[in-house]
Amino acid sequence: MLVGSSARCWLLLVCLAVLCAAALAENVTIQSTASEIAYSPPACNTTAASCESAWYVAISPDDPTALVTSTSGPTNGSAALVPQLFLTFTGTALYIRTSNASTAVVNVSLATHNPDFAITATVDTAETANGLITVVGLPSDRPTTLTMMFVPSLTATTLDVSNITIVTTGNECVSVFHLLVCSGLNALWSRSSPFSSSPLPSSTAIPTFSPVVSPATSSQASSKQTHDDIIAEVLGAVLGVVVCLFAAVGLLFWKKRRRKQVYPPQTPGD
């Protein structure tokens, strides 16, 4: 069955619209050992004999095949510095996954410039569902700097950082979009990273602001959409549109042939 040029154009436009709408929200996840995350003092590997930093990379207590960056507070080997981590990114929401073994209290602060924007909250990681801290209501039009600081206590506590997920927005292509149509649009669109190479200073003033930082509830932890979920939804929507389009074109084609059979063309002299 041949599809006319107008139908092909309509199909392409529908696919672009569906895929671009799905690409408006995308999850970008980085592991705790990613270079985009800056630790103070710098993290070291527990397998090294000289590892005396307050931050150290270890095997995750939740998954023996994964790594976490962990701290139990200031150490003499790192000049008694209070452990902190920094990450500058652009996105509307943030998910910080710790571990089920985390018990530390942390101060989570986020700030931007031009205009100034900031929020801070104290979170007890022992009370988080599945070790997840959520931050929502962030500005999507400028970089935000995350500062996460360990709060020392009289009892021994531990903070494990497993990974950080950022929800980004914009006319970016998800993996399926690249596979289907992005090869022809590279000259028009370019994928940008949500991370900035120049974090804001940790001394930024932190006034009160409107976004919400909170331990995730059980429902939030179980319902957060993953990148694979987004791809599955995109594929389902595109396949649905394609099936409906070809069904409509096939019906028109069948009616046209049926009309020719019922009313055959008249020849001169009949």
CORRACOR-V50314 format. One line per field, one symbol per residue. phi: phi as a letter, one per 40 degrees, with the letter a starting at -180 (. if undefined). A space follows every 50 residues. Layout:
# CORRACOR-V50314
phi->???
This chain:
# CORRACOR-V50314
phi->.cbcccccccccccccccccccccbbcbbbcccccccbbbcdcbcccccc cbccbacaccccaccbbbbbabhdbccbffcccbbbababacaabbccac ccbccbcbbbabbfccaaaaabbcccbccfgbbbbbgcccbacbbcbbbc bcbcbcbbbbbcabbbcbbhcbccdccdccbcccbcccbbcbccbbcbcc cccdcbccacdbbaccccccccbccccccccccccccccccccccccccc ccccccccccccbcccbdgc
